[in-house]
Amino acid sequence: MTATSAATTRRGTGPRGEHNRAEFTALVAGAAEDLVRRDGLRGLGMRRLAAAIGYAPNSIYNAIGDLDQVVLRVNARTLDRLHGALAASLREWAGPHENALALADAYLAFVAEDPRIWSLVFEHVVAPDVAFPDWYAAALSRPIGLVDGALAPLIPDAEERRQAVATLWAGLHGLASLSTSSKLAVLTPEPPRNLARLLVRRFLGADRA
């Protein structure tokens, strides 16, 4: 998106041509995050989003695409932050079981800190015949690859490890979702961190980790 096109298609009180494409994308994604944090996915609409940044909806369509693409931009930012949080939890001196537990702790903490934004990764479904853009596939692969690498010493077979990563991630996501929606207490008073660690230990055969 050029400065000229931004100024031409813009309405309202937003800045005129002050953003290049990357800056404009970040502006839109940040505003979308604010709307989702406040009102959930239902609160995210193109007109509301455009009004929040002071541009016309066409400016967003021209630079980013439709609302599906906006959500993917938000989710890519979320996945990048998740990758950073998971990477920060790992310790070179720790064994693979300890690092697996650290990853579980970091994941639950990350979800609890910003549950509505994280839920957008799973709550918003793009049409099945639409392929993910390369930049989104890359953002998704980074945290998955980090977990895959952490489990490699414990599960040498690549295909089995891929399945293990998916299984553990699904289990932890279920715990996190139930916890952040206050529904876990219906099943147990146990803190989600304790349950997550039990899941990881049992799954990886590390009862004493």
MODELLER restraints for C-alpha pairs under 7 A, 6 or more apart:
rsr = mdl.restraints
at = mdl.atoms
rsr.add(forms.Gaussian(group=physical.xy_distance, feature=features.Distance(at['CA:1:A'], at['CA:20:A']), mean=6.37, stdev=0.5))
rsr.add(forms.Gaussian(group=physical.xy_distance, feature=features.Distance(at['CA:1:A'], at['CA:21:A']), mean=4.94, stdev=0.5))
rsr.add(forms.Gaussian(group=physical.xy_distance, feature=features.Distance(at['CA:1:A'], at['CA:63:A']), mean=5.27, stdev=0.5))
rsr.add(forms.Gaussian(group=physical.xy_distance, feature=features.Distance(at['CA:2:A'], at['CA:20:A']), mean=6.32, stdev=0.5))
rsr.add(forms.Gaussian(group=physical.xy_distance, feature=features.Distance(at['CA:3:A'], at['CA:17:A']), mean=3.92, stdev=0.5))
rsr.add(forms.Gaussian(group=physical.xy_distance, feature=features.Distance(at['CA:3:A'], at['CA:18:A']), mean=6.64, stdev=0.5))
rsr.add(forms.Gaussian(group=physical.xy_distance, feature=features.Distance(at['CA:3:A'], at['CA:19:A']), mean=6.79, stdev=0.5))
rsr.add(forms.Gaussian(group=physical.xy_distance, feature=features.Distance(at['CA:3:A'], at['CA:20:A']), mean=6.80, stdev=0.5))
rsr.add(forms.Gaussian(group=physical.xy_distance, feature=features.Distance(at['CA:4:A'], at['CA:17:A']), mean=6.34, stdev=0.5))
rsr.add(forms.Gaussian(group=physical.xy_distance, feature=features.Distance(at['CA:6:A'], at['CA:16:A']), mean=6.72, stdev=0.5))
rsr.add(forms.Gaussian(group=physical.xy_distance, feature=features.Distance(at['CA:6:A'], at['CA:17:A']), mean=5.38, stdev=0.5))
rsr.add(forms.Gaussian(group=physical.xy_distance, feature=features.Distance(at['CA:6:A'], at['CA:59:A']), mean=6.28, stdev=0.5))
rsr.add(forms.Gaussian(group=physical.xy_distance, feature=features.Distance(at['CA:7:A'], at['CA:16:A']), mean=4.99, stdev=0.5))
rsr.add(forms.Gaussian(group=physical.xy_distance, feature=features.Distance(at['CA:7:A'], at['CA:17:A']), mean=5.29, stdev=0.5))
rsr.add(forms.Gaussian(group=physical.xy_distance, feature=features.Distance(at['CA:9:A'], at['CA:56:A']), mean=6.33, stdev=0.5))
rsr.add(forms.Gaussian(group=physical.xy_distance, feature=features.Distance(at['CA:9:A'], at['CA:58:A']), mean=6.56, stdev=0.5))
rsr.add(forms.Gaussian(group=physical.xy_distance, feature=features.Distance(at['CA:9:A'], at['CA:59:A']), mean=5.86, stdev=0.5))
rsr.add(forms.Gaussian(group=physical.xy_distance, feature=features.Distance(at['CA:10:A'], at['CA:55:A']), mean=4.67, stdev=0.5))
rsr.add(forms.Gaussian(group=physical.xy_distance, feature=features.Distance(at['CA:10:A'], at['CA:56:A']), mean=4.84, stdev=0.5))
rsr.add(forms.Gaussian(group=physical.xy_distance, feature=features.Distance(at['CA:10:A'], at['CA:59:A']), mean=6.48, stdev=0.5))
rsr.add(forms.Gaussian(group=physical.xy_distance, feature=features.Distance(at['CA:11:A'], at['CA:54:A']), mean=6.78, stdev=0.5))
rsr.add(forms.Gaussian(group=physical.xy_distance, feature=features.Distance(at['CA:11:A'], at['CA:55:A']), mean=5.34, stdev=0.5))
rsr.add(forms.Gaussian(group=physical.xy_distance, feature=features.Distance(at['CA:11:A'], at['CA:56:A']), mean=5.16, stdev=0.5))
rsr.add(forms.Gaussian(group=physical.xy_distance, feature=features.Distance(at['CA:12:A'], at['CA:54:A']), mean=5.28, stdev=0.5))
rsr.add(forms.Gaussian(group=physical.xy_distance, feature=features.Distance(at['CA:12:A'], at['CA:55:A']), mean=6.26, stdev=0.5))
rsr.add(forms.Gaussian(group=physical.xy_distance, feature=features.Distance(at['CA:13:A'], at['CA:54:A']), mean=5.17, stdev=0.5))
rsr.add(forms.Gaussian(group=physical.xy_distance, feature=features.Distance(at['CA:14:A'], at['CA:53:A']), mean=6.15, stdev=0.5))
rsr.add(forms.Gaussian(group=physical.xy_distance, feature=features.Distance(at['CA:14:A'], at['CA:54:A']), mean=3.78, stdev=0.5))
rsr.add(forms.Gaussian(group=physical.xy_distance, feature=features.Distance(at['CA:14:A'], at['CA:55:A']), mean=5.78, stdev=0.5))
rsr.add(forms.Gaussian(group=physical.xy_distance, feature=features.Distance(at['CA:21:A'], at['CA:63:A']), mean=6.73, stdev=0.5))
rsr.add(forms.Gaussian(group=physical.xy_distance, feature=features.Distance(at['CA:25:A'], at['CA:64:A']), mean=6.80, stdev=0.5))
rsr.add(forms.Gaussian(group=physical.xy_distance, feature=features.Distance(at['CA:29:A'], at['CA:70:A']), mean=6.61, stdev=0.5))
rsr.add(forms.Gaussian(group=physical.xy_distance, feature=features.Distance(at['CA:29:A'], at['CA:73:A']), mean=6.19, stdev=0.5))
rsr.add(forms.Gaussian(group=physical.xy_distance, feature=features.Distance(at['CA:29:A'], at['CA:74:A']), mean=5.20, stdev=0.5))
rsr.add(forms.Gaussian(group=physical.xy_distance, feature=features.Distance(at['CA:31:A'], at['CA:49:A']), mean=6.67, stdev=0.5))
rsr.add(forms.Gaussian(group=physical.xy_distance, feature=features.Distance(at['CA:31:A'], at['CA:52:A']), mean=6.60, stdev=0.5))
rsr.add(forms.Gaussian(group=physical.xy_distance, feature=features.Distance(at['CA:31:A'], at['CA:53:A']), mean=6.86, stdev=0.5))
rsr.add(forms.Gaussian(group=physical.xy_distance, feature=features.Distance(at['CA:32:A'], at['CA:44:A']), mean=6.65, stdev=0.5))
rsr.add(forms.Gaussian(group=physical.xy_distance, feature=features.Distance(at['CA:32:A'], at['CA:49:A']), mean=6.30, stdev=0.5))
rsr.add(forms.Gaussian(group=physical.xy_distance, feature=features.Distance(at['CA:33:A'], at['CA:74:A']), mean=6.72, stdev=0.5))
rsr.add(forms.Gaussian(group=physical.xy_distance, feature=features.Distance(at['CA:33:A'], at['CA:117:A']), mean=6.64, stdev=0.5))
rsr.add(forms.Gaussian(group=physical.xy_distance, feature=features.Distance(at['CA:35:A'], at['CA:43:A']), mean=6.11, stdev=0.5))
rsr.add(forms.Gaussian(group=physical.xy_distance, feature=features.Distance(at['CA:35:A'], at['CA:44:A']), mean=5.97, stdev=0.5))
rsr.add(forms.Gaussian(group=physical.xy_distance, feature=features.Distance(at['CA:36:A'], at['CA:43:A']), mean=6.17, stdev=0.5))
rsr.add(forms.Gaussian(group=physical.xy_distance, feature=features.Distance(at['CA:36:A'], at['CA:44:A']), mean=6.17, stdev=0.5))
rsr.add(forms.Gaussian(group=physical.xy_distance, feature=features.Distance(at['CA:36:A'], at['CA:116:A']), mean=6.62, stdev=0.5))
rsr.add(forms.Gaussian(group=physical.xy_distance, feature=features.Distance(at['CA:36:A'], at['CA:117:A']), mean=6.62, stdev=0.5))
rsr.add(forms.Gaussian(group=physical.xy_distance, feature=features.Distance(at['CA:37:A'], at['CA:116:A']), mean=5.73, stdev=0.5))
rsr.add(forms.Gaussian(group=physical.xy_distance, feature=features.Distance(at['CA:37:A'], at['CA:117:A']), mean=6.43, stdev=0.5))
rsr.add(forms.Gaussian(group=physical.xy_distance, feature=features.Distance(at['CA:40:A'], at['CA:116:A']), mean=6.30, stdev=0.5))
rsr.add(forms.Gaussian(group=physical.xy_distance, feature=features.Distance(at['CA:46:A'], at['CA:57:A']), mean=6.20, stdev=0.5))
rsr.add(forms.Gaussian(group=physical.xy_distance, feature=features.Distance(at['CA:46:A'], at['CA:67:A']), mean=6.46, stdev=0.5))
rsr.add(forms.Gaussian(group=physical.xy_distance, feature=features.Distance(at['CA:47:A'], at['CA:57:A']), mean=6.02, stdev=0.5))
rsr.add(forms.Gaussian(group=physical.xy_distance, feature=features.Distance(at['CA:50:A'], at['CA:56:A']), mean=5.53, stdev=0.5))
rsr.add(forms.Gaussian(group=physical.xy_distance, feature=features.Distance(at['CA:50:A'], at['CA:57:A']), mean=5.19, stdev=0.5))
rsr.add(forms.Gaussian(group=physical.xy_distance, feature=features.Distance(at['CA:64:A'], at['CA:70:A']), mean=6.67, stdev=0.5))
rsr.add(forms.Gaussian(group=physical.xy_distance, feature=features.Distance(at['CA:68:A'], at['CA:126:A']), mean=6.54, stdev=0.5))
rsr.add(forms.Gaussian(group=physical.xy_distance, feature=features.Distance(at['CA:72:A'], at['CA:136:A']), mean=6.88, stdev=0.5))
rsr.add(forms.Gaussian(group=physical.xy_distance, feature=features.Distance(at['CA:75:A'], at['CA:120:A']), mean=6.94, stdev=0.5))
rsr.add(forms.Gaussian(group=physical.xy_distance, feature=features.Distance(at['CA:75:A'], at['CA:121:A']), mean=5.55, stdev=0.5))
rsr.add(forms.Gaussian(group=physical.xy_distance, feature=features.Distance(at['CA:76:A'], at['CA:136:A']), mean=5.77, stdev=0.5))
rsr.add(forms.Gaussian(group=physical.xy_distance, feature=features.Distance(at['CA:76:A'], at['CA:139:A']), mean=5.52, stdev=0.5))
rsr.add(forms.Gaussian(group=physical.xy_distance, feature=features.Distance(at['CA:78:A'], at['CA:118:A']), mean=6.80, stdev=0.5))
rsr.add(forms.Gaussian(group=physical.xy_distance, feature=features.Distance(at['CA:79:A'], at['CA:139:A']), mean=5.98, stdev=0.5))
rsr.add(forms.Gaussian(group=physical.xy_distance, feature=features.Distance(at['CA:79:A'], at['CA:140:A']), mean=6.23, stdev=0.5))
rsr.add(forms.Gaussian(group=physical.xy_distance, feature=features.Distance(at['CA:80:A'], at['CA:139:A']), mean=6.14, stdev=0.5))
rsr.add(forms.Gaussian(group=physical.xy_distance, feature=features.Distance(at['CA:82:A'], at['CA:110:A']), mean=6.90, stdev=0.5))
rsr.add(forms.Gaussian(group=physical.xy_distance, feature=features.Distance(at['CA:82:A'], at['CA:143:A']), mean=6.77, stdev=0.5))
rsr.add(forms.Gaussian(group=physical.xy_distance, feature=features.Distance(at['CA:83:A'], at['CA:142:A']), mean=6.37, stdev=0.5))
rsr.add(forms.Gaussian(group=physical.xy_distance, feature=features.Distance(at['CA:83:A'], at['CA:143:A']), mean=4.62, stdev=0.5))
rsr.add(forms.Gaussian(group=physical.xy_distance, feature=features.Distance(at['CA:85:A'], at['CA:106:A']), mean=6.44, stdev=0.5))
rsr.add(forms.Gaussian(group=physical.xy_distance, feature=features.Distance(at['CA:86:A'], at['CA:103:A']), mean=5.73, stdev=0.5))
rsr.add(forms.Gaussian(group=physical.xy_distance, feature=features.Distance(at['CA:86:A'], at['CA:106:A']), mean=5.85, stdev=0.5))
rsr.add(forms.Gaussian(group=physical.xy_distance, feature=features.Distance(at['CA:86:A'], at['CA:107:A']), mean=6.84, stdev=0.5))
rsr.add(forms.Gaussian(group=physical.xy_distance, feature=features.Distance(at['CA:89:A'], at['CA:102:A']), mean=5.79, stdev=0.5))
rsr.add(forms.Gaussian(group=physical.xy_distance, feature=features.Distance(at['CA:89:A'], at['CA:103:A']), mean=6.23, stdev=0.5))
rsr.add(forms.Gaussian(group=physical.xy_distance, feature=features.Distance(at['CA:89:A'], at['CA:106:A']), mean=6.38, stdev=0.5))
rsr.add(forms.Gaussian(group=physical.xy_distance, feature=features.Distance(at['CA:90:A'], at['CA:99:A']), mean=5.60, stdev=0.5))
rsr.add(forms.Gaussian(group=physical.xy_distance, feature=features.Distance(at['CA:90:A'], at['CA:102:A']), mean=6.65, stdev=0.5))
rsr.add(forms.Gaussian(group=physical.xy_distance, feature=features.Distance(at['CA:91:A'], at['CA:99:A']), mean=6.82, stdev=0.5))
rsr.add(forms.Gaussian(group=physical.xy_distance, feature=features.Distance(at['CA:96:A'], at['CA:150:A']), mean=6.29, stdev=0.5))
rsr.add(forms.Gaussian(group=physical.xy_distance, feature=features.Distance(at['CA:96:A'], at['CA:151:A']), mean=6.61, stdev=0.5))
rsr.add(forms.Gaussian(group=physical.xy_distance, feature=features.Distance(at['CA:96:A'], at['CA:153:A']), mean=6.67, stdev=0.5))
rsr.add(forms.Gaussian(group=physical.xy_distance, feature=features.Distance(at['CA:96:A'], at['CA:154:A']), mean=6.96, stdev=0.5))
rsr.add(forms.Gaussian(group=physical.xy_distance, feature=features.Distance(at['CA:97:A'], at['CA:206:A']), mean=6.65, stdev=0.5))
rsr.add(forms.Gaussian(group=physical.xy_distance, feature=features.Distance(at['CA:97:A'], at['CA:209:A']), mean=6.12, stdev=0.5))
rsr.add(forms.Gaussian(group=physical.xy_distance, feature=features.Distance(at['CA:98:A'], at['CA:209:A']), mean=6.31, stdev=0.5))
rsr.add(forms.Gaussian(group=physical.xy_distance, feature=features.Distance(at['CA:99:A'], at['CA:150:A']), mean=6.91, stdev=0.5))
rsr.add(forms.Gaussian(group=physical.xy_distance, feature=features.Distance(at['CA:100:A'], at['CA:150:A']), mean=6.75, stdev=0.5))
rsr.add(forms.Gaussian(group=physical.xy_distance, feature=features.Distance(at['CA:101:A'], at['CA:197:A']), mean=6.00, stdev=0.5))
rsr.add(forms.Gaussian(group=physical.xy_distance, feature=features.Distance(at['CA:101:A'], at['CA:200:A']), mean=6.61, stdev=0.5))
rsr.add(forms.Gaussian(group=physical.xy_distance, feature=features.Distance(at['CA:104:A'], at['CA:196:A']), mean=6.48, stdev=0.5))
rsr.add(forms.Gaussian(group=physical.xy_distance, feature=features.Distance(at['CA:104:A'], at['CA:197:A']), mean=6.93, stdev=0.5))
rsr.add(forms.Gaussian(group=physical.xy_distance, feature=features.Distance(at['CA:105:A'], at['CA:193:A']), mean=6.46, stdev=0.5))
rsr.add(forms.Gaussian(group=physical.xy_distance, feature=features.Distance(at['CA:108:A'], at['CA:176:A']), mean=5.89, stdev=0.5))
rsr.add(forms.Gaussian(group=physical.xy_distance, feature=features.Distance(at['CA:111:A'], at['CA:118:A']), mean=6.06, stdev=0.5))
rsr.add(forms.Gaussian(group=physical.xy_distance, feature=features.Distance(at['CA:111:A'], at['CA:176:A']), mean=6.66, stdev=0.5))
rsr.add(forms.Gaussian(group=physical.xy_distance, feature=features.Distance(at['CA:112:A'], at['CA:180:A']), mean=6.23, stdev=0.5))
rsr.add(forms.Gaussian(group=physical.xy_distance, feature=features.Distance(at['CA:115:A'], at['CA:180:A']), mean=6.60, stdev=0.5))
rsr.add(forms.Gaussian(group=physical.xy_distance, feature=features.Distance(at['CA:147:A'], at['CA:165:A']), mean=6.84, stdev=0.5))
rsr.add(forms.Gaussian(group=physical.xy_distance, feature=features.Distance(at['CA:148:A'], at['CA:161:A']), mean=6.77, stdev=0.5))
rsr.add(forms.Gaussian(group=physical.xy_distance, feature=features.Distance(at['CA:148:A'], at['CA:162:A']), mean=6.98, stdev=0.5))
rsr.add(forms.Gaussian(group=physical.xy_distance, feature=features.Distance(at['CA:148:A'], at['CA:165:A']), mean=6.37, stdev=0.5))
rsr.add(forms.Gaussian(group=physical.xy_distance, feature=features.Distance(at['CA:155:A'], at['CA:161:A']), mean=5.57, stdev=0.5))
rsr.add(forms.Gaussian(group=physical.xy_distance, feature=features.Distance(at['CA:172:A'], at['CA:196:A']), mean=6.26, stdev=0.5))
rsr.add(forms.Gaussian(group=physical.xy_distance, feature=features.Distance(at['CA:175:A'], at['CA:192:A']), mean=6.45, stdev=0.5))
rsr.add(forms.Gaussian(group=physical.xy_distance, feature=features.Distance(at['CA:178:A'], at['CA:184:A']), mean=4.78, stdev=0.5))
rsr.add(forms.Gaussian(group=physical.xy_distance, feature=features.Distance(at['CA:179:A'], at['CA:192:A']), mean=6.60, stdev=0.5))
rsr.add(forms.Gaussian(group=physical.xy_distance, feature=features.Distance(at['CA:201:A'], at['CA:207:A']), mean=5.14, stdev=0.5))
rsr.add(forms.Gaussian(group=physical.xy_distance, feature=features.Distance(at['CA:201:A'], at['CA:209:A']), mean=6.79, stdev=0.5))
